[in-house]
Amino acid sequence: MNSSTSTPITVNEPGTGTLEIFPLPTDEEFLKRLLEDLFANHWQEFYFGTMVQGSVFEIKAPGPPKKIGLLDGYLTVDFGPWHFHLCIGTTKGMPGRPTELEVAKQRQTARAEFYRGITDDRCVGHWGFRMFNGNGDNQLTIFLPNPFLSDEMKVLKTPDWSRLNLWDDLRKTYLGLEPDPKDRTSTKLVHG
C-alpha cells in the first residue's frame, strides 16, 4: 500500500470525459516497483502507449520483457527487438554532459495515477494507469482489460467481469482498496 489517498478525485477532462483519479506516489522506488510488477507479471493482460489529443498508441507487448533496468533515473523495459525508456527518477546526465536541473525536472514523472472513466449514466466504462512528466505531458498510459472487450479488442456480446481482476489487484496492492461494485455497473462499451 502507499501513502497516497485512496479516495478518488473526480475531474472532467476535455476529450476524455469524466474520470475518477486515484493519485499515486511519484518517487522512483514506488514507480519502479509498480512498473516492474505490471510489465514483468501482467504484460500479456493490457495494451499500453501514450495518449495525447489527436494521438493514441495502443501497443501489445510481444512477450515478457527480456530485461527491466534502471539507469540515471530512466527505467528501461526491453522486449528484445524494441524497448522504451521512462524518466521516473532524478537524471544527472553523462559525465561531462550533465542534464540541466530545469530539463531534469521536465523529464521526470510528476504525476502518476490509476483512473476509471465514468459514463454519462454514472457507471464505470474504462480503467487504466497513467504517468505525466513535469511539463504535464503523458509519459505512459496502460489501458487495463475491459469487461466489454476481448484480448484481441473485439466487442464481447456479454461482459466478462473477470477482466477486472487486474484492476482489483492493483487497487488492493497499491491503494489498499477492496473491489468496488461500482466497477461492475456499466451495461455497454464506452470509449475513453
C-alpha positions as protocol buffer text, in pm:
chain_id: "A"
residue {
  index: 1
  type: MET
  ca { x: 0 y: 0 z: 0 }
}
residue {
  index: 2
  type: ASN
  ca { x: 116 y: 359 z: -48 }
}
residue {
  index: 3
  type: SER
  ca { x: 88 y: 691 z: 126 }
}
residue {
  index: 4
  type: SER
  ca { x: -146 y: 846 z: -132 }
}
residue {
  index: 5
  type: THR
  ca { x: -515 y: 893 z: -78 }
}
residue {
  index: 6
  type: SER
  ca { x: -745 y: 605 z: -169 }
}
residue {
  index: 7
  type: THR
  ca { x: -1035 y: 847 z: -220 }
}
residue {
  index: 8
  type: PRO
  ca { x: -1072 y: 930 z: -589 }
}
residue {
  index: 9
  type: ILE
  ca { x: -1071 y: 1282 z: -726 }
}
residue {
  index: 10
  type: THR
  ca { x: -1334 y: 1342 z: -995 }
}
residue {
  index: 11
  type: VAL
  ca { x: -1221 y: 1552 z: -1292 }
}
residue {
  index: 12
  type: ASN
  ca { x: -1369 y: 1638 z: -1630 }
}
residue {
  index: 13
  type: GLU
  ca { x: -1101 y: 1630 z: -1898 }
}
residue {
  index: 14
  type: PRO
  ca { x: -1169 y: 1776 z: -2243 }
}
residue {
  index: 15
  type: GLY
  ca { x: -1179 y: 1497 z: -2498 }
}
residue {
  index: 16
  type: THR
  ca { x: -1167 y: 1227 z: -2230 }
}
residue {
  index: 17
  type: GLY
  ca { x: -1475 y: 1296 z: -2020 }
}
residue {
  index: 18
  type: THR
  ca { x: -1530 y: 1238 z: -1651 }
}
residue {
  index: 19
  type: LEU
  ca { x: -1258 y: 1044 z: -1471 }
}
residue {
  index: 20
  type: GLU
  ca { x: -1214 y: 927 z: -1116 }
}
residue {
  index: 21
  type: ILE
  ca { x: -843 y: 956 z: -1044 }
}
residue {
  index: 22
  type: PHE
  ca { x: -659 y: 775 z: -766 }
}
residue {
  index: 23
  type: PRO
  ca { x: -329 y: 966 z: -716 }
}
residue {
  index: 24
  type: LEU
  ca { x: -13 y: 760 z: -661 }
}
residue {
  index: 25
  type: PRO
  ca { x: 334 y: 846 z: -531 }
}
residue {
  index: 26
  type: THR
  ca { x: 586 y: 956 z: -794 }
}
residue {
  index: 27
  type: ASP
  ca { x: 909 y: 861 z: -622 }
}
residue {
  index: 28
  type: GLU
  ca { x: 1148 y: 640 z: -817 }
}
residue {
  index: 29
  type: GLU
  ca { x: 1124 y: 343 z: -581 }
}
residue {
  index: 30
  type: PHE
  ca { x: 744 y: 326 z: -592 }
}
residue {
  index: 31
  type: LEU
  ca { x: 718 y: 373 z: -969 }
}
residue {
  index: 32
  type: LYS
  ca { x: 990 y: 114 z: -1033 }
}
residue {
  index: 33
  type: ARG
  ca { x: 806 y: -141 z: -819 }
}
residue {
  index: 34
  type: LEU
  ca { x: 470 y: -74 z: -986 }
}
residue {
  index: 35
  type: LEU
  ca { x: 607 y: -74 z: -1343 }
}
residue {
  index: 36
  type: GLU
  ca { x: 813 y: -388 z: -1283 }
}
residue {
  index: 37
  type: ASP
  ca { x: 502 y: -558 z: -1142 }
}
residue {
  index: 38
  type: LEU
  ca { x: 293 y: -456 z: -1443 }
}
residue {
  index: 39
  type: PHE
  ca { x: 544 y: -537 z: -1716 }
}
residue {
  index: 40
  type: ALA
  ca { x: 706 y: -847 z: -1562 }
}
residue {
  index: 41
  type: ASN
  ca { x: 390 y: -1010 z: -1427 }
}
residue {
  index: 42
  type: HIS
  ca { x: 99 y: -878 z: -1632 }
}
residue {
  index: 43
  type: TRP
  ca { x: 246 y: -781 z: -1974 }
}
residue {
  index: 44
  type: GLN
  ca { x: 2 y: -1011 z: -2157 }
}
residue {
  index: 45
  type: GLU
  ca { x: -308 y: -855 z: -1997 }
}
residue {
  index: 46
  type: PHE
  ca { x: -300 y: -496 z: -2121 }
}
residue {
  index: 47
  type: TYR
  ca { x: -224 y: -254 z: -2402 }
}
residue {
  index: 48
  type: PHE
  ca { x: -3 y: 47 z: -2336 }
}
residue {
  index: 49
  type: GLY
  ca { x: 130 y: 358 z: -2505 }
}
residue {
  index: 50
  type: THR
  ca { x: 85 y: 731 z: -2493 }
}
residue {
  index: 51
  type: MET
  ca { x: -240 y: 921 z: -2515 }
}
residue {
  index: 52
  type: VAL
  ca { x: -248 y: 1287 z: -2614 }
}
residue {
  index: 53
  type: GLN
  ca { x: -506 y: 1490 z: -2800 }
}
residue {
  index: 54
  type: GLY
  ca { x: -501 y: 1362 z: -3157 }
}
residue {
  index: 55
  type: SER
  ca { x: -285 y: 1055 z: -3095 }
}
residue {
  index: 56
  type: VAL
  ca { x: -323 y: 729 z: -2907 }
}
residue {
  index: 57
  type: PHE
  ca { x: -74 y: 441 z: -2928 }
}
residue {
  index: 58
  type: GLU
  ca { x: -217 y: 107 z: -2809 }
}
residue {
  index: 59
  type: ILE
  ca { x: 73 y: -139 z: -2807 }
}
residue {
  index: 60
  type: LYS
  ca { x: 60 y: -504 z: -2707 }
}
residue {
  index: 61
  type: ALA
  ca { x: 383 y: -649 z: -2567 }
}
residue {
  index: 62
  type: PRO
  ca { x: 521 y: -926 z: -2792 }
}
residue {
  index: 63
  type: GLY
  ca { x: 619 y: -1134 z: -2488 }
}
residue {
  index: 64
  type: PRO
  ca { x: 766 y: -1086 z: -2143 }
}
residue {
  index: 65
  type: PRO
  ca { x: 1040 y: -824 z: -2119 }
}
residue {
  index: 66
  type: LYS
  ca { x: 1393 y: -957 z: -2170 }
}
residue {
  index: 67
  type: LYS
  ca { x: 1515 y: -700 z: -1918 }
}
residue {
  index: 68
  type: ILE
  ca { x: 1386 y: -421 z: -1696 }
}
residue {
  index: 69
  type: GLY
  ca { x: 1657 y: -190 z: -1568 }
}
residue {
  index: 70
  type: LEU
  ca { x: 1716 y: 150 z: -1414 }
}
residue {
  index: 71
  type: LEU
  ca { x: 1998 y: 388 z: -1508 }
}
residue {
  index: 72
  type: ASP
  ca { x: 2028 y: 759 z: -1435 }
}
residue {
  index: 73
  type: GLY
  ca { x: 1662 y: 788 z: -1338 }
}
residue {
  index: 74
  type: TYR
  ca { x: 1539 y: 610 z: -1653 }
}
residue {
  index: 75
  type: LEU
  ca { x: 1351 y: 282 z: -1631 }
}
residue {
  index: 76
  type: THR
  ca { x: 1408 y: 76 z: -1945 }
}
residue {
  index: 77
  type: VAL
  ca { x: 1170 y: -202 z: -2045 }
}
residue {
  index: 78
  type: ASP
  ca { x: 1340 y: -411 z: -2316 }
}
residue {
  index: 79
  type: PHE
  ca { x: 1139 y: -658 z: -2524 }
}
residue {
  index: 80
  type: GLY
  ca { x: 1435 y: -759 z: -2742 }
}
residue {
  index: 81
  type: PRO
  ca { x: 1365 y: -613 z: -3086 }
}
residue {
  index: 82
  type: TRP
  ca { x: 1247 y: -287 z: -2926 }
}
residue {
  index: 83
  type: HIS
  ca { x: 1241 y: -110 z: -2590 }
}
residue {
  index: 84
  type: PHE
  ca { x: 1130 y: 211 z: -2422 }
}
residue {
  index: 85
  type: HIS
  ca { x: 1258 y: 445 z: -2151 }
}
residue {
  index: 86
  type: LEU
  ca { x: 1065 y: 635 z: -1883 }
}
residue {
  index: 87
  type: CYS
  ca { x: 1226 y: 902 z: -1667 }
}
residue {
  index: 88
  type: ILE
  ca { x: 1094 y: 810 z: -1320 }
}
residue {
  index: 89
  type: GLY
  ca { x: 1381 y: 944 z: -1108 }
}
residue {
  index: 90
  type: THR
  ca { x: 1647 y: 1208 z: -1093 }
}
residue {
  index: 91
  type: THR
  ca { x: 1851 y: 1220 z: -1411 }
}
residue {
  index: 92
  type: LYS
  ca { x: 2201 y: 1371 z: -1393 }
}
residue {
  index: 93
  type: GLY
  ca { x: 2324 y: 1307 z: -1746 }
}
residue {
  index: 94
  type: MET
  ca { x: 2657 y: 1181 z: -1876 }
}
residue {
  index: 95
  type: PRO
  ca { x: 2998 y: 1268 z: -1735 }
}
residue {
  index: 96
  type: GLY
  ca { x: 3099 y: 1597 z: -1890 }
}
residue {
  index: 97
  type: ARG
  ca { x: 2739 y: 1649 z: -2016 }
}
residue {
  index: 98
  type: PRO
  ca { x: 2521 y: 1700 z: -1709 }
}
residue {
  index: 99
  type: THR
  ca { x: 2147 y: 1740 z: -1753 }
}
residue {
  index: 100
  type: GLU
  ca { x: 2034 y: 2091 z: -1666 }
}
residue {
  index: 101
  type: LEU
  ca { x: 1823 y: 2096 z: -1349 }
}
residue {
  index: 102
  type: GLU
  ca { x: 1521 y: 2250 z: -1525 }
}
residue {
  index: 103
  type: VAL
  ca { x: 1535 y: 1989 z: -1804 }
}
residue {
  index: 104
  type: ALA
  ca { x: 1567 y: 1708 z: -1548 }
}
residue {
  index: 105
  type: LYS
  ca { x: 1252 y: 1834 z: -1371 }
}
residue {
  index: 106
  type: GLN
  ca { x: 1063 y: 1842 z: -1702 }
}
residue {
  index: 107
  type: ARG
  ca { x: 1162 y: 1484 z: -1786 }
}
residue {
  index: 108
  type: GLN
  ca { x: 1081 y: 1320 z: -1453 }
}
residue {
  index: 109
  type: THR
  ca { x: 739 y: 1181 z: -1362 }
}
residue {
  index: 110
  type: ALA
  ca { x: 547 y: 1448 z: -1172 }
}
residue {
  index: 111
  type: ARG
  ca { x: 207 y: 1276 z: -1160 }
}
residue {
  index: 112
  type: ALA
  ca { x: 101 y: 911 z: -1157 }
}
residue {
  index: 113
  type: GLU
  ca { x: -249 y: 774 z: -1111 }
}
residue {
  index: 114
  type: PHE
  ca { x: -492 y: 493 z: -1154 }
}
residue {
  index: 115
  type: TYR
  ca { x: -811 y: 611 z: -1323 }
}
residue {
  index: 116
  type: ARG
  ca { x: -1153 y: 493 z: -1424 }
}
residue {
  index: 117
  type: GLY
  ca { x: -1382 y: 662 z: -1675 }
}
residue {
  index: 118
  type: ILE
  ca { x: -1734 y: 750 z: -1566 }
}
residue {
  index: 119
  type: THR
  ca { x: -2012 y: 727 z: -1825 }
}
residue {
  index: 120
  type: ASP
  ca { x: -2298 y: 971 z: -1870 }
}
residue {
  index: 121
  type: ASP
  ca { x: -2519 y: 741 z: -1664 }
}
residue {
  index: 122
  type: ARG
  ca { x: -2264 y: 741 z: -1378 }
}
residue {
  index: 123
  type: CYS
  ca { x: -2130 y: 390 z: -1449 }
}
residue {
  index: 124
  type: VAL
  ca { x: -1764 y: 296 z: -1496 }
}
residue {
  index: 125
  type: GLY
  ca { x: -1664 y: 234 z: -1856 }
}
residue {
  index: 126
  type: HIS
  ca { x: -1282 y: 204 z: -1874 }
}
residue {
  index: 127
  type: TRP
  ca { x: -984 y: 159 z: -1640 }
}
residue {
  index: 128
  type: GLY
  ca { x: -613 y: 239 z: -1651 }
}
residue {
  index: 129
  type: PHE
  ca { x: -288 y: 376 z: -1515 }
}
residue {
  index: 130
  type: ARG
  ca { x: -107 y: 682 z: -1645 }
}
residue {
  index: 131
  type: MET
  ca { x: 201 y: 894 z: -1580 }
}
residue {
  index: 132
  type: PHE
  ca { x: 281 y: 1256 z: -1669 }
}
residue {
  index: 133
  type: ASN
  ca { x: 615 y: 1437 z: -1675 }
}
residue {
  index: 134
  type: GLY
  ca { x: 700 y: 1776 z: -1524 }
}
residue {
  index: 135
  type: ASN
  ca { x: 550 y: 1953 z: -1828 }
}
residue {
  index: 136
  type: GLY
  ca { x: 221 y: 1766 z: -1786 }
}
residue {
  index: 137
  type: ASP
  ca { x: 286 y: 1552 z: -2096 }
}
residue {
  index: 138
  type: ASN
  ca { x: 165 y: 1192 z: -2097 }
}
residue {
  index: 139
  type: GLN
  ca { x: 463 y: 960 z: -2049 }
}
residue {
  index: 140
  type: LEU
  ca { x: 269 y: 636 z: -2042 }
}
residue {
  index: 141
  type: THR
  ca { x: -87 y: 510 z: -2033 }
}
residue {
  index: 142
  type: ILE
  ca { x: -171 y: 149 z: -1954 }
}
residue {
  index: 143
  type: PHE
  ca { x: -514 y: 52 z: -2080 }
}
residue {
  index: 144
  type: LEU
  ca { x: -633 y: -216 z: -1839 }
}
residue {
  index: 145
  type: PRO
  ca { x: -855 y: -505 z: -1951 }
}
residue {
  index: 146
  type: ASN
  ca { x: -1212 y: -406 z: -2021 }
}
residue {
  index: 147
  type: PRO
  ca { x: -1502 y: -645 z: -1949 }
}
residue {
  index: 148
  type: PHE
  ca { x: -1659 y: -545 z: -2283 }
}
residue {
  index: 149
  type: LEU
  ca { x: -1351 y: -625 z: -2496 }
}
residue {
  index: 150
  type: SER
  ca { x: -1161 y: -946 z: -2566 }
}
residue {
  index: 151
  type: ASP
  ca { x: -781 y: -969 z: -2558 }
}
residue {
  index: 152
  type: GLU
  ca { x: -798 y: -906 z: -2934 }
}
residue {
  index: 153
  type: MET
  ca { x: -1002 y: -585 z: -2876 }
}
residue {
  index: 154
  type: LYS
  ca { x: -1323 y: -740 z: -3015 }
}
residue {
  index: 155
  type: VAL
  ca { x: -1651 y: -631 z: -2856 }
}
residue {
  index: 156
  type: LEU
  ca { x: -1793 y: -907 z: -2634 }
}
residue {
  index: 157
  type: LYS
  ca { x: -2165 y: -990 z: -2650 }
}
residue {
  index: 158
  type: THR
  ca { x: -2184 y: -1015 z: -2271 }
}
residue {
  index: 159
  type: PRO
  ca { x: -1943 y: -852 z: -2025 }
}
residue {
  index: 160
  type: ASP
  ca { x: -1667 y: -1069 z: -1878 }
}
residue {
  index: 161
  type: TRP
  ca { x: -1629 y: -922 z: -1530 }
}
residue {
  index: 162
  type: SER
  ca { x: -1322 y: -1141 z: -1461 }
}
residue {
  index: 163
  type: ARG
  ca { x: -1138 y: -898 z: -1690 }
}
residue {
  index: 164
  type: LEU
  ca { x: -1140 y: -655 z: -1394 }
}
residue {
  index: 165
  type: ASN
  ca { x: -917 y: -889 z: -1188 }
}
residue {
  index: 166
  type: LEU
  ca { x: -602 y: -687 z: -1266 }
}
residue {
  index: 167
  type: TRP
  ca { x: -777 y: -359 z: -1176 }
}
residue {
  index: 168
  type: ASP
  ca { x: -899 y: -514 z: -850 }
}
residue {
  index: 169
  type: ASP
  ca { x: -549 y: -648 z: -775 }
}
residue {
  index: 170
  type: LEU
  ca { x: -385 y: -310 z: -841 }
}
residue {
  index: 171
  type: ARG
  ca { x: -639 y: -130 z: -620 }
}
residue {
  index: 172
  type: LYS
  ca { x: -576 y: -380 z: -338 }
}
residue {
  index: 173
  type: THR
  ca { x: -196 y: -384 z: -370 }
}
residue {
  index: 174
  type: TYR
  ca { x: -127 y: -15 z: -427 }
}
residue {
  index: 175
  type: LEU
  ca { x: -429 y: 161 z: -271 }
}
residue {
  index: 176
  type: GLY
  ca { x: -542 y: -86 z: -5 }
}
residue {
  index: 177
  type: LEU
  ca { x: -892 y: -91 z: -157 }
}
residue {
  index: 178
  type: GLU
  ca { x: -1122 y: -390 z: -200 }
}
residue {
  index: 179
  type: PRO
  ca { x: -1311 y: -446 z: -527 }
}
residue {
  index: 180
  type: ASP
  ca { x: -1576 y: -180 z: -584 }
}
residue {
  index: 181
  type: PRO
  ca { x: -1924 y: -289 z: -705 }
}
residue {
  index: 182
  type: LYS
  ca { x: -1937 y: 42 z: -896 }
}
residue {
  index: 183
  type: ASP
  ca { x: -1682 y: -106 z: -1142 }
}
residue {
  index: 184
  type: ARG
  ca { x: -1940 y: -361 z: -1250 }
}
residue {
  index: 185
  type: THR
  ca { x: -2232 y: -127 z: -1323 }
}
residue {
  index: 186
  type: SER
  ca { x: -2188 y: -41 z: -1691 }
}
residue {
  index: 187
  type: THR
  ca { x: -2407 y: -210 z: -1948 }
}
residue {
  index: 188
  type: LYS
  ca { x: -2211 y: -119 z: -2262 }
}
residue {
  index: 189
  type: LEU
  ca { x: -1866 y: -49 z: -2404 }
}
residue {
  index: 190
  type: VAL
  ca { x: -1756 y: 311 z: -2353 }
}
residue {
  index: 191
  type: HIS
  ca { x: -1457 y: 455 z: -2536 }
}
residue {
  index: 192
  type: GLY
  ca { x: -1248 y: 685 z: -2320 }
}
